[in-house]
Amino acid sequence: MYTMFAAGDGAEVAKSAMETVIAAMTDVFTLSGTVVTEITKQPILLFCLAAGLVPVGIGIFARLKNAARG
């Protein structure tokens, strides 16, 4: 669970850790893109996605309207 590093170059360890994080982020964005592509290919899934986002848009609009009133 815990990774122990022996005495060595700390910069090399940090570089390796950063490369790992960047690779993981790339994988997450690739997976997200694949999921969105598959959802938009299916009309029923696209409708469910849109139906889930409509209340969010209404809520944002209501907050903006109330903020404009002061």
mmJSON file of the N, C-alpha and C atoms, coordinates in Angstrom:
{"data_MODEL":{"atom_site":{
"group_PDB":["ATOM","ATOM","ATOM","ATOM","ATOM","ATOM","ATOM","ATOM","ATOM","ATOM","ATOM","ATOM","ATOM","ATOM","ATOM","ATOM","ATOM","ATOM","ATOM","ATOM","ATOM","ATOM","ATOM","ATOM","ATOM","ATOM","ATOM","ATOM","ATOM","ATOM","ATOM","ATOM","ATOM","ATOM","ATOM","ATOM","ATOM","ATOM","ATOM","ATOM","ATOM","ATOM","ATOM","ATOM","ATOM","ATOM","ATOM","ATOM","ATOM","ATOM","ATOM","ATOM","ATOM","ATOM","ATOM","ATOM","ATOM","ATOM","ATOM","ATOM","ATOM","ATOM","ATOM","ATOM","ATOM","ATOM","ATOM","ATOM","ATOM","ATOM","ATOM","ATOM","ATOM","ATOM","ATOM","ATOM","ATOM","ATOM","ATOM","ATOM","ATOM","ATOM","ATOM","ATOM","ATOM","ATOM","ATOM","ATOM","ATOM","ATOM","ATOM","ATOM","ATOM","ATOM","ATOM","ATOM","ATOM","ATOM","ATOM","ATOM","ATOM","ATOM","ATOM","ATOM","ATOM","ATOM","ATOM","ATOM","ATOM","ATOM","ATOM","ATOM","ATOM","ATOM","ATOM","ATOM","ATOM","ATOM","ATOM","ATOM","ATOM","ATOM","ATOM","ATOM","ATOM","ATOM","ATOM","ATOM","ATOM","ATOM","ATOM","ATOM","ATOM","ATOM","ATOM","ATOM","ATOM","ATOM","ATOM","ATOM","ATOM","ATOM","ATOM","ATOM","ATOM","ATOM","ATOM","ATOM","ATOM","ATOM","ATOM","ATOM","ATOM","ATOM","ATOM","ATOM","ATOM","ATOM","ATOM","ATOM","ATOM","ATOM","ATOM","ATOM","ATOM","ATOM","ATOM","ATOM","ATOM","ATOM","ATOM","ATOM","ATOM","ATOM","ATOM","ATOM","ATOM","ATOM","ATOM","ATOM","ATOM","ATOM","ATOM","ATOM","ATOM","ATOM","ATOM","ATOM","ATOM","ATOM","ATOM","ATOM","ATOM","ATOM","ATOM","ATOM","ATOM","ATOM","ATOM","ATOM","ATOM","ATOM","ATOM","ATOM","ATOM","ATOM","ATOM","ATOM","ATOM","ATOM"],
"id":[1,2,3,4,5,6,7,8,9,10,11,12,13,14,15,16,17,18,19,20,21,22,23,24,25,26,27,28,29,30,31,32,33,34,35,36,37,38,39,40,41,42,43,44,45,46,47,48,49,50,51,52,53,54,55,56,57,58,59,60,61,62,63,64,65,66,67,68,69,70,71,72,73,74,75,76,77,78,79,80,81,82,83,84,85,86,87,88,89,90,91,92,93,94,95,96,97,98,99,100,101,102,103,104,105,106,107,108,109,110,111,112,113,114,115,116,117,118,119,120,121,122,123,124,125,126,127,128,129,130,131,132,133,134,135,136,137,138,139,140,141,142,143,144,145,146,147,148,149,150,151,152,153,154,155,156,157,158,159,160,161,162,163,164,165,166,167,168,169,170,171,172,173,174,175,176,177,178,179,180,181,182,183,184,185,186,187,188,189,190,191,192,193,194,195,196,197,198,199,200,201,202,203,204,205,206,207,208,209,210],
"type_symbol":["N","C","C","N","C","C","N","C","C","N","C","C","N","C","C","N","C","C","N","C","C","N","C","C","N","C","C","N","C","C","N","C","C","N","C","C","N","C","C","N","C","C","N","C","C","N","C","C","N","C","C","N","C","C","N","C","C","N","C","C","N","C","C","N","C","C","N","C","C","N","C","C","N","C","C","N","C","C","N","C","C","N","C","C","N","C","C","N","C","C","N","C","C","N","C","C","N","C","C","N","C","C","N","C","C","N","C","C","N","C","C","N","C","C","N","C","C","N","C","C","N","C","C","N","C","C","N","C","C","N","C","C","N","C","C","N","C","C","N","C","C","N","C","C","N","C","C","N","C","C","N","C","C","N","C","C","N","C","C","N","C","C","N","C","C","N","C","C","N","C","C","N","C","C","N","C","C","N","C","C","N","C","C","N","C","C","N","C","C","N","C","C","N","C","C","N","C","C","N","C","C","N","C","C","N","C","C","N","C","C"],
"label_atom_id":["N","CA","C","N","CA","C","N","CA","C","N","CA","C","N","CA","C","N","CA","C","N","CA","C","N","CA","C","N","CA","C","N","CA","C","N","CA","C","N","CA","C","N","CA","C","N","CA","C","N","CA","C","N","CA","C","N","CA","C","N","CA","C","N","CA","C","N","CA","C","N","CA","C","N","CA","C","N","CA","C","N","CA","C","N","CA","C","N","CA","C","N","CA","C","N","CA","C","N","CA","C","N","CA","C","N","CA","C","N","CA","C","N","CA","C","N","CA","C","N","CA","C","N","CA","C","N","CA","C","N","CA","C","N","CA","C","N","CA","C","N","CA","C","N","CA","C","N","CA","C","N","CA","C","N","CA","C","N","CA","C","N","CA","C","N","CA","C","N","CA","C","N","CA","C","N","CA","C","N","CA","C","N","CA","C","N","CA","C","N","CA","C","N","CA","C","N","CA","C","N","CA","C","N","CA","C","N","CA","C","N","CA","C","N","CA","C","N","CA","C","N","CA","C","N","CA","C","N","CA","C","N","CA","C","N","CA","C","N","CA","C","N","CA","C"],
"label_alt_id":[null,null,null,null,null,null,null,null,null,null,null,null,null,null,null,null,null,null,null,null,null,null,null,null,null,null,null,null,null,null,null,null,null,null,null,null,null,null,null,null,null,null,null,null,null,null,null,null,null,null,null,null,null,null,null,null,null,null,null,null,null,null,null,null,null,null,null,null,null,null,null,null,null,null,null,null,null,null,null,null,null,null,null,null,null,null,null,null,null,null,null,null,null,null,null,null,null,null,null,null,null,null,null,null,null,null,null,null,null,null,null,null,null,null,null,null,null,null,null,null,null,null,null,null,null,null,null,null,null,null,null,null,null,null,null,null,null,null,null,null,null,null,null,null,null,null,null,null,null,null,null,null,null,null,null,null,null,null,null,null,null,null,null,null,null,null,null,null,null,null,null,null,null,null,null,null,null,null,null,null,null,null,null,null,null,null,null,null,null,null,null,null,null,null,null,null,null,null,null,null,null,null,null,null,null,null,null,null,null,null],
"label_comp_id":["MET","MET","MET","TYR","TYR","TYR","THR","THR","THR","MET","MET","MET","PHE","PHE","PHE","ALA","ALA","ALA","ALA","ALA","ALA","GLY","GLY","GLY","ASP","ASP","ASP","GLY","GLY","GLY","ALA","ALA","ALA","GLU","GLU","GLU","VAL","VAL","VAL","ALA","ALA","ALA","LYS","LYS","LYS","SER","SER","SER","ALA","ALA","ALA","MET","MET","MET","GLU","GLU","GLU","THR","THR","THR","VAL","VAL","VAL","ILE","ILE","ILE","ALA","ALA","ALA","ALA","ALA","ALA","MET","MET","MET","THR","THR","THR","ASP","ASP","ASP","VAL","VAL","VAL","PHE","PHE","PHE","THR","THR","THR","LEU","LEU","LEU","SER","SER","SER","GLY","GLY","GLY","THR","THR","THR","VAL","VAL","VAL","VAL","VAL","VAL","THR","THR","THR","GLU","GLU","GLU","ILE","ILE","ILE","THR","THR","THR","LYS","LYS","LYS","GLN","GLN","GLN","PRO","PRO","PRO","ILE","ILE","ILE","LEU","LEU","LEU","LEU","LEU","LEU","PHE","PHE","PHE","CYS","CYS","CYS","LEU","LEU","LEU","ALA","ALA","ALA","ALA","ALA","ALA","GLY","GLY","GLY","LEU","LEU","LEU","VAL","VAL","VAL","PRO","PRO","PRO","VAL","VAL","VAL","GLY","GLY","GLY","ILE","ILE","ILE","GLY","GLY","GLY","ILE","ILE","ILE","PHE","PHE","PHE","ALA","ALA","ALA","ARG","ARG","ARG","LEU","LEU","LEU","LYS","LYS","LYS","ASN","ASN","ASN","ALA","ALA","ALA","ALA","ALA","ALA","ARG","ARG","ARG","GLY","GLY","GLY"],
"label_asym_id":["A","A","A","A","A","A","A","A","A","A","A","A","A","A","A","A","A","A","A","A","A","A","A","A","A","A","A","A","A","A","A","A","A","A","A","A","A","A","A","A","A","A","A","A","A","A","A","A","A","A","A","A","A","A","A","A","A","A","A","A","A","A","A","A","A","A","A","A","A","A","A","A","A","A","A","A","A","A","A","A","A","A","A","A","A","A","A","A","A","A","A","A","A","A","A","A","A","A","A","A","A","A","A","A","A","A","A","A","A","A","A","A","A","A","A","A","A","A","A","A","A","A","A","A","A","A","A","A","A","A","A","A","A","A","A","A","A","A","A","A","A","A","A","A","A","A","A","A","A","A","A","A","A","A","A","A","A","A","A","A","A","A","A","A","A","A","A","A","A","A","A","A","A","A","A","A","A","A","A","A","A","A","A","A","A","A","A","A","A","A","A","A","A","A","A","A","A","A","A","A","A","A","A","A","A","A","A","A","A","A"],
"label_entity_id":["1","1","1","1","1","1","1","1","1","1","1","1","1","1","1","1","1","1","1","1","1","1","1","1","1","1","1","1","1","1","1","1","1","1","1","1","1","1","1","1","1","1","1","1","1","1","1","1","1","1","1","1","1","1","1","1","1","1","1","1","1","1","1","1","1","1","1","1","1","1","1","1","1","1","1","1","1","1","1","1","1","1","1","1","1","1","1","1","1","1","1","1","1","1","1","1","1","1","1","1","1","1","1","1","1","1","1","1","1","1","1","1","1","1","1","1","1","1","1","1","1","1","1","1","1","1","1","1","1","1","1","1","1","1","1","1","1","1","1","1","1","1","1","1","1","1","1","1","1","1","1","1","1","1","1","1","1","1","1","1","1","1","1","1","1","1","1","1","1","1","1","1","1","1","1","1","1","1","1","1","1","1","1","1","1","1","1","1","1","1","1","1","1","1","1","1","1","1","1","1","1","1","1","1","1","1","1","1","1","1"],
"label_seq_id":[1,1,1,2,2,2,3,3,3,4,4,4,5,5,5,6,6,6,7,7,7,8,8,8,9,9,9,10,10,10,11,11,11,12,12,12,13,13,13,14,14,14,15,15,15,16,16,16,17,17,17,18,18,18,19,19,19,20,20,20,21,21,21,22,22,22,23,23,23,24,24,24,25,25,25,26,26,26,27,27,27,28,28,28,29,29,29,30,30,30,31,31,31,32,32,32,33,33,33,34,34,34,35,35,35,36,36,36,37,37,37,38,38,38,39,39,39,40,40,40,41,41,41,42,42,42,43,43,43,44,44,44,45,45,45,46,46,46,47,47,47,48,48,48,49,49,49,50,50,50,51,51,51,52,52,52,53,53,53,54,54,54,55,55,55,56,56,56,57,57,57,58,58,58,59,59,59,60,60,60,61,61,61,62,62,62,63,63,63,64,64,64,65,65,65,66,66,66,67,67,67,68,68,68,69,69,69,70,70,70],
"pdbx_PDB_ins_code":[null,null,null,null,null,null,null,null,null,null,null,null,null,null,null,null,null,null,null,null,null,null,null,null,null,null,null,null,null,null,null,null,null,null,null,null,null,null,null,null,null,null,null,null,null,null,null,null,null,null,null,null,null,null,null,null,null,null,null,null,null,null,null,null,null,null,null,null,null,null,null,null,null,null,null,null,null,null,null,null,null,null,null,null,null,null,null,null,null,null,null,null,null,null,null,null,null,null,null,null,null,null,null,null,null,null,null,null,null,null,null,null,null,null,null,null,null,null,null,null,null,null,null,null,null,null,null,null,null,null,null,null,null,null,null,null,null,null,null,null,null,null,null,null,null,null,null,null,null,null,null,null,null,null,null,null,null,null,null,null,null,null,null,null,null,null,null,null,null,null,null,null,null,null,null,null,null,null,null,null,null,null,null,null,null,null,null,null,null,null,null,null,null,null,null,null,null,null,null,null,null,null,null,null,null,null,null,null,null,null],
"Cartn_x":[0.819,0.0,0.865,1.888,2.78,4.047,4.485,5.703,6.85,7.877,9.052,10.142,10.8,11.89,13.187,14.168,15.488,16.163,17.29,18.027,18.316,17.948,18.151,17.841,17.707,17.45,15.963,15.645,14.257,13.608,14.385,13.84,13.371,14.086,13.711,12.401,12.253,11.019,9.848,10.04,8.972,8.613,9.611,9.359,8.551,8.923,8.215,6.773,6.578,5.228,4.379,4.973,4.236,3.87,4.769,4.465,3.319,3.283,2.211,0.874,0.871,-0.368,-0.856,0.049,-0.335,-0.883,-0.26,-0.75,-2.143,-2.372,-3.69,-4.74,-4.385,-5.333,-5.668,-4.683,-4.915,-5.899,-5.717,-6.624,-8.044,-8.183,-9.508,-10.206,-9.481,-10.09,-10.441,-9.617,-9.923,-11.185,-11.276,-12.465,-13.706,-13.588,-14.729,-15.18,-14.237,-14.574,-15.278,-14.822,-15.448,-16.882,-17.083,-18.427,-19.37,-18.912,-19.754,-20.068,-19.103,-19.336,-20.379,-20.284,-21.247,-22.641,-22.725,-24.028,-24.676,-23.9,-24.484,-24.86,-24.34,-24.722,-26.107,-26.508,-27.772,-28.822,-29.894,-30.9,-31.543,-31.792,-32.443,-31.502,-30.236,-29.269,-29.049,-29.064,-28.905,-30.089,-31.288,-32.47,-32.363,-31.903,-31.745,-30.702,-29.621,-28.603,-29.168,-29.88,-30.471,-31.512,-32.323,-33.345,-32.71,-31.553,-30.86,-30.234,-29.891,-29.246,-30.232,-31.476,-32.469,-32.687,-32.859,-33.024,-31.809,-30.632,-29.424,-29.481,-29.854,-29.971,-31.042,-32.151,-33.226,-32.753,-32.03,-31.515,-30.521,-29.646,-28.678,-29.406,-30.387,-31.153,-31.871,-32.472,-33.184,-32.23,-31.041,-30.062,-29.6,-29.382,-28.965,-30.059,-31.306,-32.431,-32.527,-32.367,-32.433,-31.246,-30.091,-28.92,-29.087,-29.772,-29.981,-30.953,-31.863,-32.822,-32.143,-31.101,-30.347,-30.745],
"Cartn_y":[-1.183,0.0,1.249,1.258,2.401,2.07,2.991,2.786,3.463,2.727,3.266,3.456,4.576,4.856,4.875,4.178,4.193,5.507,5.744,6.979,7.041,8.128,8.273,9.692,9.88,11.207,11.54,12.514,12.91,13.478,14.147,14.712,13.609,12.511,11.382,10.76,10.649,10.097,11.016,12.31,13.266,13.231,13.101,13.032,11.785,10.665,9.413,9.497,10.107,10.24,11.148,12.218,13.138,12.466,11.677,10.947,9.968,9.331,8.398,9.118,10.272,11.052,11.525,12.01,12.487,11.332,10.167,9.005,8.606,8.655,8.308,9.315,10.598,11.62,11.429,11.069,10.804,9.651,8.594,7.448,7.839,8.659,9.086,9.913,10.85,11.675,10.844,9.867,8.978,8.172,7.641,6.876,7.768,8.982,9.905,10.218,10.443,10.711,9.533,8.33,7.121,6.985,7.247,7.151,8.166,9.401,10.434,10.071,9.55,9.14,8.038,7.059,5.96,6.438,7.351,7.872,8.646,9.451,10.257,9.414,8.201,7.305,6.694,6.593,5.947,7.012,7.107,8.152,8.089,6.901,6.781,7.259,6.881,7.331,8.839,9.363,10.798,11.548,11.016,11.62,11.607,10.49,10.399,11.393,11.551,12.522,13.933,14.266,15.601,15.833,14.812,14.949,15.177,14.613,14.822,16.196,16.795,18.104,19.273,19.027,20.105,20.709,19.929,20.54,21.355,20.942,21.698,23.072,23.11,24.381,25.279,24.689,25.469,26.056,25.257,25.737,26.881,26.764,27.84,29.106,28.96,30.117,30.791,29.999,30.56,31.313,30.754,31.447,32.749,32.73,33.957,35.016,34.569,35.492,36.115,35.298,35.824,36.74,36.429,37.277,38.632,38.64,39.893,40.802,40.192,41.001,41.719,41.09,41.732,41.248],
"Cartn_z":[0.0,0.0,0.0,0.843,0.896,0.118,-0.679,-1.441,-0.72,-0.457,0.227,-0.815,-0.773,-1.684,-0.9,-1.4,-0.783,-1.146,-0.521,-0.802,-2.298,-2.884,-4.316,-4.72,-6.005,-6.538,-6.378,-5.522,-5.289,-6.524,-7.372,-8.61,-9.541,-9.57,-10.437,-9.948,-8.647,-8.075,-8.397,-8.243,-8.534,-10.008,-10.869,-12.316,-12.652,-12.042,-12.281,-11.785,-10.631,-10.081,-10.969,-11.458,-12.314,-13.634,-14.191,-15.421,-15.208,-14.049,-13.722,-13.619,-12.969,-12.827,-14.201,-15.026,-16.36,-17.201,-17.118,-17.862,-17.381,-16.071,-15.534,-15.986,-15.99,-16.446,-17.919,-18.715,-20.135,-20.304,-19.514,-19.58,-19.183,-18.16,-17.704,-18.782,-19.397,-20.442,-21.671,-22.002,-23.128,-22.84,-21.625,-21.244,-21.255,-20.738,-20.731,-22.15,-23.041,-24.437,-25.082,-24.779,-25.319,-24.799,-23.513,-22.923,-23.574,-23.725,-24.342,-25.782,-26.499,-27.886,-27.963,-27.095,-27.098,-26.697,-25.736,-25.324,-26.465,-27.171,-28.246,-29.462,-29.561,-30.657,-30.432,-29.162,-28.815,-28.492,-29.285,-29.045,-27.658,-27.15,-25.847,-24.746,-24.819,-23.822,-23.916,-25.131,-25.311,-24.698,-24.867,-24.258,-22.734,-22.172,-20.708,-20.211,-20.955,-20.581,-20.611,-21.673,-21.794,-20.702,-20.419,-19.391,-18.015,-17.788,-16.523,-16.421,-17.561,-17.545,-17.533,-17.926,-17.951,-16.564,-15.511,-14.179,-13.741,-14.146,-13.804,-14.467,-15.736,-16.449,-15.84,-15.46,-14.838,-13.506,-12.726,-11.447,-11.614,-12.597,-12.86,-13.287,-14.158,-14.617,-13.451,-12.572,-11.418,-10.49,-10.264,-9.409,-10.038,-11.34,-12.025,-11.962,-12.123,-12.059,-10.663,-9.634,-8.273,-7.966,-8.516,-8.305,-9.003,-10.137,-10.862,-10.108,-9.374,-8.6,-7.443,-6.918,-5.828,-4.543],
"occupancy":[1.0,1.0,1.0,1.0,1.0,1.0,1.0,1.0,1.0,1.0,1.0,1.0,1.0,1.0,1.0,1.0,1.0,1.0,1.0,1.0,1.0,1.0,1.0,1.0,1.0,1.0,1.0,1.0,1.0,1.0,1.0,1.0,1.0,1.0,1.0,1.0,1.0,1.0,1.0,1.0,1.0,1.0,1.0,1.0,1.0,1.0,1.0,1.0,1.0,1.0,1.0,1.0,1.0,1.0,1.0,1.0,1.0,1.0,1.0,1.0,1.0,1.0,1.0,1.0,1.0,1.0,1.0,1.0,1.0,1.0,1.0,1.0,1.0,1.0,1.0,1.0,1.0,1.0,1.0,1.0,1.0,1.0,1.0,1.0,1.0,1.0,1.0,1.0,1.0,1.0,1.0,1.0,1.0,1.0,1.0,1.0,1.0,1.0,1.0,1.0,1.0,1.0,1.0,1.0,1.0,1.0,1.0,1.0,1.0,1.0,1.0,1.0,1.0,1.0,1.0,1.0,1.0,1.0,1.0,1.0,1.0,1.0,1.0,1.0,1.0,1.0,1.0,1.0,1.0,1.0,1.0,1.0,1.0,1.0,1.0,1.0,1.0,1.0,1.0,1.0,1.0,1.0,1.0,1.0,1.0,1.0,1.0,1.0,1.0,1.0,1.0,1.0,1.0,1.0,1.0,1.0,1.0,1.0,1.0,1.0,1.0,1.0,1.0,1.0,1.0,1.0,1.0,1.0,1.0,1.0,1.0,1.0,1.0,1.0,1.0,1.0,1.0,1.0,1.0,1.0,1.0,1.0,1.0,1.0,1.0,1.0,1.0,1.0,1.0,1.0,1.0,1.0,1.0,1.0,1.0,1.0,1.0,1.0,1.0,1.0,1.0,1.0,1.0,1.0,1.0,1.0,1.0,1.0,1.0,1.0],
"B_iso_or_equiv":[0.0,0.0,0.0,0.0,0.0,0.0,0.0,0.0,0.0,0.0,0.0,0.0,0.0,0.0,0.0,0.0,0.0,0.0,0.0,0.0,0.0,0.0,0.0,0.0,0.0,0.0,0.0,0.0,0.0,0.0,0.0,0.0,0.0,0.0,0.0,0.0,0.0,0.0,0.0,0.0,0.0,0.0,0.0,0.0,0.0,0.0,0.0,0.0,0.0,0.0,0.0,0.0,0.0,0.0,0.0,0.0,0.0,0.0,0.0,0.0,0.0,0.0,0.0,0.0,0.0,0.0,0.0,0.0,0.0,0.0,0.0,0.0,0.0,0.0,0.0,0.0,0.0,0.0,0.0,0.0,0.0,0.0,0.0,0.0,0.0,0.0,0.0,0.0,0.0,0.0,0.0,0.0,0.0,0.0,0.0,0.0,0.0,0.0,0.0,0.0,0.0,0.0,0.0,0.0,0.0,0.0,0.0,0.0,0.0,0.0,0.0,0.0,0.0,0.0,0.0,0.0,0.0,0.0,0.0,0.0,0.0,0.0,0.0,0.0,0.0,0.0,0.0,0.0,0.0,0.0,0.0,0.0,0.0,0.0,0.0,0.0,0.0,0.0,0.0,0.0,0.0,0.0,0.0,0.0,0.0,0.0,0.0,0.0,0.0,0.0,0.0,0.0,0.0,0.0,0.0,0.0,0.0,0.0,0.0,0.0,0.0,0.0,0.0,0.0,0.0,0.0,0.0,0.0,0.0,0.0,0.0,0.0,0.0,0.0,0.0,0.0,0.0,0.0,0.0,0.0,0.0,0.0,0.0,0.0,0.0,0.0,0.0,0.0,0.0,0.0,0.0,0.0,0.0,0.0,0.0,0.0,0.0,0.0,0.0,0.0,0.0,0.0,0.0,0.0,0.0,0.0,0.0,0.0,0.0,0.0],
"pdbx_formal_charge":[null,null,null,null,null,null,null,null,null,null,null,null,null,null,null,null,null,null,null,null,null,null,null,null,null,null,null,null,null,null,null,null,null,null,null,null,null,null,null,null,null,null,null,null,null,null,null,null,null,null,null,null,null,null,null,null,null,null,null,null,null,null,null,null,null,null,null,null,null,null,null,null,null,null,null,null,null,null,null,null,null,null,null,null,null,null,null,null,null,null,null,null,null,null,null,null,null,null,null,null,null,null,null,null,null,null,null,null,null,null,null,null,null,null,null,null,null,null,null,null,null,null,null,null,null,null,null,null,null,null,null,null,null,null,null,null,null,null,null,null,null,null,null,null,null,null,null,null,null,null,null,null,null,null,null,null,null,null,null,null,null,null,null,null,null,null,null,null,null,null,null,null,null,null,null,null,null,null,null,null,null,null,null,null,null,null,null,null,null,null,null,null,null,null,null,null,null,null,null,null,null,null,null,null,null,null,null,null,null,null],
"auth_seq_id":[1,1,1,2,2,2,3,3,3,4,4,4,5,5,5,6,6,6,7,7,7,8,8,8,9,9,9,10,10,10,11,11,11,12,12,12,13,13,13,14,14,14,15,15,15,16,16,16,17,17,17,18,18,18,19,19,19,20,20,20,21,21,21,22,22,22,23,23,23,24,24,24,25,25,25,26,26,26,27,27,27,28,28,28,29,29,29,30,30,30,31,31,31,32,32,32,33,33,33,34,34,34,35,35,35,36,36,36,37,37,37,38,38,38,39,39,39,40,40,40,41,41,41,42,42,42,43,43,43,44,44,44,45,45,45,46,46,46,47,47,47,48,48,48,49,49,49,50,50,50,51,51,51,52,52,52,53,53,53,54,54,54,55,55,55,56,56,56,57,57,57,58,58,58,59,59,59,60,60,60,61,61,61,62,62,62,63,63,63,64,64,64,65,65,65,66,66,66,67,67,67,68,68,68,69,69,69,70,70,70],
"auth_comp_id":["MET","MET","MET","TYR","TYR","TYR","THR","THR","THR","MET","MET","MET","PHE","PHE","PHE","ALA","ALA","ALA","ALA","ALA","ALA","GLY","GLY","GLY","ASP","ASP","ASP","GLY","GLY","GLY","ALA","ALA","ALA","GLU","GLU","GLU","VAL","VAL","VAL","ALA","ALA","ALA","LYS","LYS","LYS","SER","SER","SER","ALA","ALA","ALA","MET","MET","MET","GLU","GLU","GLU","THR","THR","THR","VAL","VAL","VAL","ILE","ILE","ILE","ALA","ALA","ALA","ALA","ALA","ALA","MET","MET","MET","THR","THR","THR","ASP","ASP","ASP","VAL","VAL","VAL","PHE","PHE","PHE","THR","THR","THR","LEU","LEU","LEU","SER","SER","SER","GLY","GLY","GLY","THR","THR","THR","VAL","VAL","VAL","VAL","VAL","VAL","THR","THR","THR","GLU","GLU","GLU","ILE","ILE","ILE","THR","THR","THR","LYS","LYS","LYS","GLN","GLN","GLN","PRO","PRO","PRO","ILE","ILE","ILE","LEU","LEU","LEU","LEU","LEU","LEU","PHE","PHE","PHE","CYS","CYS","CYS","LEU","LEU","LEU","ALA","ALA","ALA","ALA","ALA","ALA","GLY","GLY","GLY","LEU","LEU","LEU","VAL","VAL","VAL","PRO","PRO","PRO","VAL","VAL","VAL","GLY","GLY","GLY","ILE","ILE","ILE","GLY","GLY","GLY","ILE","ILE","ILE","PHE","PHE","PHE","ALA","ALA","ALA","ARG","ARG","ARG","LEU","LEU","LEU","LYS","LYS","LYS","ASN","ASN","ASN","ALA","ALA","ALA","ALA","ALA","ALA","ARG","ARG","ARG","GLY","GLY","GLY"],
"auth_asym_id":["A","A","A","A","A","A","A","A","A","A","A","A","A","A","A","A","A","A","A","A","A","A","A","A","A","A","A","A","A","A","A","A","A","A","A","A","A","A","A","A","A","A","A","A","A","A","A","A","A","A","A","A","A","A","A","A","A","A","A","A","A","A","A","A","A","A","A","A","A","A","A","A","A","A","A","A","A","A","A","A","A","A","A","A","A","A","A","A","A","A","A","A","A","A","A","A","A","A","A","A","A","A","A","A","A","A","A","A","A","A","A","A","A","A","A","A","A","A","A","A","A","A","A","A","A","A","A","A","A","A","A","A","A","A","A","A","A","A","A","A","A","A","A","A","A","A","A","A","A","A","A","A","A","A","A","A","A","A","A","A","A","A","A","A","A","A","A","A","A","A","A","A","A","A","A","A","A","A","A","A","A","A","A","A","A","A","A","A","A","A","A","A","A","A","A","A","A","A","A","A","A","A","A","A","A","A","A","A","A","A"],
"auth_atom_id":["N","CA","C","N","CA","C","N","CA","C","N","CA","C","N","CA","C","N","CA","C","N","CA","C","N","CA","C","N","CA","C","N","CA","C","N","CA","C","N","CA","C","N","CA","C","N","CA","C","N","CA","C","N","CA","C","N","CA","C","N","CA","C","N","CA","C","N","CA","C","N","CA","C","N","CA","C","N","CA","C","N","CA","C","N","CA","C","N","CA","C","N","CA","C","N","CA","C","N","CA","C","N","CA","C","N","CA","C","N","CA","C","N","CA","C","N","CA","C","N","CA","C","N","CA","C","N","CA","C","N","CA","C","N","CA","C","N","CA","C","N","CA","C","N","CA","C","N","CA","C","N","CA","C","N","CA","C","N","CA","C","N","CA","C","N","CA","C","N","CA","C","N","CA","C","N","CA","C","N","CA","C","N","CA","C","N","CA","C","N","CA","C","N","CA","C","N","CA","C","N","CA","C","N","CA","C","N","CA","C","N","CA","C","N","CA","C","N","CA","C","N","CA","C","N","CA","C","N","CA","C","N","CA","C","N","CA","C","N","CA","C","N","CA","C"],
"pdbx_PDB_model_num":[1,1,1,1,1,1,1,1,1,1,1,1,1,1,1,1,1,1,1,1,1,1,1,1,1,1,1,1,1,1,1,1,1,1,1,1,1,1,1,1,1,1,1,1,1,1,1,1,1,1,1,1,1,1,1,1,1,1,1,1,1,1,1,1,1,1,1,1,1,1,1,1,1,1,1,1,1,1,1,1,1,1,1,1,1,1,1,1,1,1,1,1,1,1,1,1,1,1,1,1,1,1,1,1,1,1,1,1,1,1,1,1,1,1,1,1,1,1,1,1,1,1,1,1,1,1,1,1,1,1,1,1,1,1,1,1,1,1,1,1,1,1,1,1,1,1,1,1,1,1,1,1,1,1,1,1,1,1,1,1,1,1,1,1,1,1,1,1,1,1,1,1,1,1,1,1,1,1,1,1,1,1,1,1,1,1,1,1,1,1,1,1,1,1,1,1,1,1,1,1,1,1,1,1,1,1,1,1,1,1]
}}}
